[in-house]
């Protein structure tokens, strides 16, 4: 563990138990995270180990790899991952390094029948098995079956592809089953197809971006001519206590609202969204499945997000626009009744995210201060506060051995980090 996580004593100075108790108070009493939480390499390395290497991470959609041999790569906190559809149509994920001497195998995306190392020619099947190792006939006791690619857990959910570095991870779907409380399945994401996809690299900490993603307080100032026009700040509600599962949701409570220029739906939609969804959840839900995956749903389209932290001060993310499969096919076929409407949705999606990207980088410049301290939350930042609480209960308190914080989290307080970075007995 010492090579992944900084000295435990250093971390406990950066993330003190007293501070966590101030952060874990109710929203309108709590302090929020101080600047060093967003710039510290030591805190980031703790998050890599406890979050990114243990939780389910969205890497894309099934339509990103529709055919056998189609692959894409994702960079996640310094780890490169290959996602590929094999010859049997199964989605697999492998760490992108050769088992010989570590070269990366591929970059970007494409289609292939196998993965051949560009350094010494080792060749792997799409299933990750080593098929050829040139000039190894004389190597003592060498067996190809001993050197497959390191494969990750894969789960498919609502058309999304999720991977997990932790071989003992619990399945993803049961962890978000309570999403039915706000009518998640009625949005039909599994039957939607991505028509537009963007990738952004932002100079900011991943936590700061997700805070922005899940609070409405910034709408009048950052989205004053876009989101605020159709979904004003005071019409949004986030739901504390809706679930004990690792996700949260907020709803712009404007039934029927969509992301077009008029706010009205442009395409057919499921009428149950206006009749079978409880009224408090009708409108525009924005949800986050901890830690790095979420979406903004509307009657006839979905904008989805998958985040990939690079460092304490750099974050990449992928955003996609999805519509119903039939509408997507008509769009790709150039149907003049569909193309301008989908393009409008894409233009608006790209517009509001550019506003978020700009303010995220502006905020991060300020967070580099050496003299700043923690701030406070207002009533329109409940989503950001809930994200902090998950981090405290799931990551900081248990990893540093603090146990329960204000009655939340694990009571035993068994430290995952021992002094000087050594592993505990856990």
MOURQUI-V453807 format. One record per residue. N is the residue number from 1. RES is the residue in one small letter. OMEGA is omega in radians with two decimals (NA if undefined). NEAR is the number of other C-alpha atoms within 8 Angstrom. Layout:
# MOURQUI-V453807
n/res/omega/near
N/RES/OMEGA/NEAR
N/RES/OMEGA/NEAR
This chain:
# MOURQUI-V453807
n/res/omega/near
1/x/-3.04/7
2/x/-3.12/10
3/x/-3.12/5
4/x/-3.01/8
5/x/-3.13/12
6/x/3.09/12
7/x/-3.06/10
8/x/-3.14/13
9/x/3.08/8
10/x/-3.13/8
11/x/-3.12/12
12/x/3.01/10
13/x/3.13/7
14/x/-3.10/9
15/x/-3.05/9
16/x/3.11/8
17/x/3.11/10
18/x/3.10/6
19/x/-3.12/8
20/x/3.12/12
21/x/3.06/10
22/x/3.14/9
23/x/-3.00/12
24/x/3.05/11
25/x/3.07/10
26/x/-2.97/6
27/x/-3.02/10
28/x/3.03/8
29/x/-2.97/8
30/x/2.86/12
31/x/3.00/11
32/x/-3.04/11
33/x/3.11/9
34/x/-3.02/10
35/x/-3.04/13
36/x/3.06/10
37/x/-3.07/9
38/x/-3.11/12
39/x/-3.04/12
40/x/3.04/9
41/x/-3.13/8
42/x/3.09/9
43/x/3.12/10
44/x/-3.14/11
45/x/3.04/11
46/x/3.14/11
47/x/3.08/10
48/x/-3.09/10
49/x/-2.99/11
50/x/-3.09/10
51/x/-2.97/10
52/x/3.13/12
53/x/-3.06/10
54/x/-3.06/11
55/x/3.08/11
56/x/-3.08/9
57/x/3.10/12
58/x/3.13/12
59/x/3.12/10
60/x/-3.09/9
61/x/3.11/10
62/x/-3.14/9
63/x/3.03/7
64/x/3.13/7
65/x/-2.99/12
66/x/-3.01/8
67/x/3.08/7
68/x/-3.12/12
69/x/3.08/14
70/x/3.12/14
71/x/2.97/13
72/x/3.08/13
73/x/3.07/12
74/x/3.06/9
75/x/-3.07/10
76/x/3.09/11
77/x/3.08/10
78/x/3.09/6
79/x/3.07/8
80/x/-3.07/11
81/x/3.01/12
82/x/3.01/13
83/x/-3.01/12
84/x/2.99/14
85/x/-3.05/17
86/x/-3.06/13
87/x/3.10/8
88/x/-3.13/6
89/x/-3.13/8
90/x/3.07/7
91/x/3.13/9
92/x/3.09/13
93/x/-3.12/13
94/x/2.99/12
95/x/-2.98/12
96/x/3.02/12
97/x/-3.11/10
98/x/-3.12/12
99/x/3.12/8
100/x/-3.14/5
101/x/2.84/5
102/x/3.14/7
103/x/2.95/9
104/x/-3.06/9
105/x/-3.06/11
106/x/3.02/9
107/x/3.03/7
108/x/-3.12/6
109/x/-3.13/8
110/x/3.09/8
111/x/-3.09/8
112/x/3.05/8
113/x/-3.14/7
114/x/3.08/9
115/x/3.13/11
116/x/3.13/9
117/x/-3.13/13
118/x/-3.05/7
119/x/-3.09/5
120/x/2.96/6
121/x/3.05/10
122/x/-3.06/13
123/x/-3.12/12
124/x/3.00/15
125/x/3.11/11
126/x/3.10/14
127/x/3.11/7
128/x/-3.13/11
129/x/3.10/12
130/x/-3.10/14
131/x/-3.10/9
132/x/3.08/9
133/x/-3.04/10
134/x/3.02/8
135/x/3.12/5
136/x/-3.11/7
137/x/-3.11/6
138/x/-3.11/5
139/x/-3.02/6
140/x/3.04/4
141/x/3.12/4
142/x/3.10/8
143/x/-3.11/6
144/x/-3.09/11
145/x/3.11/7
146/x/-3.01/6
147/x/3.01/9
148/x/2.98/11
149/x/3.04/14
150/x/-3.08/7
151/x/-3.13/9
152/x/3.00/13
153/x/3.14/10
154/x/3.02/11
155/x/3.10/9
156/x/-3.09/8
157/x/3.09/9
158/x/3.14/8
159/x/3.10/11
160/x/3.07/12
161/x/3.11/13
162/x/3.11/13
163/x/3.14/13
164/x/3.11/14
165/x/-3.05/9
166/x/-3.10/10
167/x/-3.14/7
168/x/-3.08/4
169/x/3.04/8
170/x/-3.14/4
171/x/-3.09/7
172/x/-2.97/8
173/x/3.13/7
174/x/-3.13/6
175/x/3.14/9
176/x/-3.08/11
177/x/-3.13/7
178/x/3.10/8
179/x/3.08/8
180/x/3.12/8
181/x/3.12/6
182/x/3.01/8
183/x/-3.05/11
184/x/-3.03/9
185/x/-3.13/7
186/x/3.11/8
187/x/3.00/11
188/x/-3.10/10
189/x/3.11/9
190/x/3.12/8
191/x/3.12/9
192/x/-3.11/12
193/x/3.13/10
194/x/3.08/12
195/x/3.14/11
196/x/3.12/8
197/x/-3.12/9
198/x/3.00/7
199/x/-3.08/8
200/x/3.00/7
201/x/-2.99/8
202/x/3.08/10
203/x/3.09/10
204/x/3.08/14
205/x/-3.09/15
206/x/-3.11/13
207/x/-3.14/7
208/x/-3.14/11
209/x/-3.14/10
210/x/3.02/10
211/x/3.13/11
212/x/3.13/12
213/x/-2.99/6
214/x/2.92/13
215/x/-3.07/12
216/x/-3.04/10
217/x/-3.07/8
218/x/-3.00/10
219/x/-3.08/12
220/x/-3.03/10
221/x/-3.11/6
222/x/-3.08/9
223/x/-3.02/12
224/x/-3.14/10
225/x/-3.12/6
226/x/-3.07/8
227/x/-3.07/11
228/x/-3.11/12
229/x/-3.06/8
230/x/-3.11/8
231/x/-3.05/10
232/x/-3.03/11
233/x/-3.02/12
234/x/3.06/5
235/x/-3.12/9
236/x/3.10/12
237/x/2.99/8
238/x/-2.93/10
239/x/3.06/8
240/x/3.08/7
241/x/3.14/5
242/x/-3.10/6
243/x/2.97/8
244/x/-3.13/5
245/x/-3.05/7
246/x/3.03/9
247/x/3.07/10
248/x/-3.12/13
249/x/2.94/11
250/x/-3.08/13
251/x/2.90/14
252/x/-2.94/12
253/x/3.14/12
254/x/-3.05/10
255/x/3.10/8
256/x/-3.08/11
257/x/3.12/13
258/x/-2.98/12
259/x/3.08/12
260/x/-3.08/12
261/x/-3.12/7
262/x/-3.04/4
263/x/3.13/9
264/x/3.12/10
265/x/3.13/12
266/x/-3.05/7
267/x/3.09/6
268/x/-3.12/6
269/x/-3.13/6
270/x/-3.10/8
271/x/3.11/6
272/x/3.12/8
273/x/3.13/12
274/x/-3.11/9
275/x/-3.04/7
276/x/3.08/6
277/x/3.09/11
278/x/-2.97/8
279/x/-3.09/5
280/x/3.14/6
281/x/3.13/11
282/x/3.13/16
283/x/-3.07/12
284/x/3.11/15
285/x/2.97/13
286/x/-3.02/12
287/x/3.12/12
288/x/2.98/13
289/x/-3.03/11
290/x/0.13/7
291/x/-2.80/8
292/x/-2.98/12
293/x/3.13/13
294/x/-3.11/11
295/x/3.02/11
296/x/-3.09/11
297/x/2.95/11
298/x/-3.02/14
299/x/-2.98/13
300/x/3.13/12
301/x/3.09/12
302/x/2.97/12
303/x/-3.07/12
304/x/-3.04/12
305/x/3.00/11
306/x/-3.00/14
307/x/-3.10/12
308/x/-3.14/12
309/x/3.07/12
310/x/-3.10/12
311/x/3.11/10
312/x/-3.02/13
313/x/3.09/12
314/x/-3.11/13
315/x/2.98/15
316/x/3.00/12
317/x/3.10/11
318/x/3.06/11
319/x/3.11/11
320/x/3.02/12
321/x/-3.14/15
322/x/2.98/14
323/x/3.13/13
324/x/-3.06/12
325/x/-3.13/9
326/x/3.11/6
327/x/3.13/10
328/x/3.13/14
329/x/3.09/8
330/x/3.09/11
331/x/-3.12/12
332/x/3.10/8
333/x/3.09/6
334/x/3.14/8
335/x/-3.08/9
336/x/3.08/6
337/x/-3.05/6
338/x/-3.00/11
339/x/-3.09/11
340/x/3.14/8
341/x/3.10/10
342/x/3.12/9
343/x/3.07/8
344/x/3.10/10
345/x/-3.14/11
346/x/-3.14/10
347/x/-3.14/8
348/x/3.12/11
349/x/3.13/11
350/x/3.13/8
351/x/-3.09/8
352/x/-3.14/11
353/x/3.08/8
354/x/3.07/8
355/x/3.10/10
356/x/-3.12/10
357/x/-3.13/9
358/x/-3.11/8
359/x/3.11/9
360/x/3.13/14
361/x/3.07/11
362/x/3.10/8
363/x/-3.05/9
364/x/3.06/13
365/x/3.11/8
366/x/-3.11/7
367/x/3.10/11
368/x/3.14/9
369/x/3.07/8
370/x/-3.00/6
371/x/-3.09/4
372/x/3.11/8
373/x/-3.13/6
374/x/3.06/9
375/x/-3.12/8
376/x/3.09/9
377/x/2.94/14
378/x/-3.05/8
379/x/-3.12/7
380/x/-3.14/10
381/x/-3.12/12
382/x/-3.13/13
383/x/3.10/13
384/x/3.10/12
385/x/-3.14/11
386/x/3.07/10
387/x/3.08/9
388/x/-3.09/11
389/x/3.09/10
390/x/3.13/10
391/x/3.14/9
392/x/-3.04/11
393/x/-3.03/14
394/x/-2.97/9
395/x/-2.90/12
396/x/-3.06/10
397/x/-3.14/17
398/x/-3.10/16
399/x/-3.09/11
400/x/3.02/12
401/x/-3.08/11
402/x/3.14/12
403/x/-3.13/12
404/x/3.04/13
405/x/-3.12/13
406/x/3.09/7
407/x/-3.13/5
408/x/3.10/7
409/x/-3.09/11
410/x/-3.07/9
411/x/-2.98/6
412/x/3.08/6
413/x/3.11/11
414/x/-3.09/9
415/x/2.99/11
416/x/3.11/11
417/x/3.06/12
418/x/3.12/10
419/x/3.13/8
420/x/3.02/8
421/x/3.14/12
422/x/3.12/9
423/x/3.00/10
424/x/-3.12/8
425/x/-3.07/3
426/x/NA/5
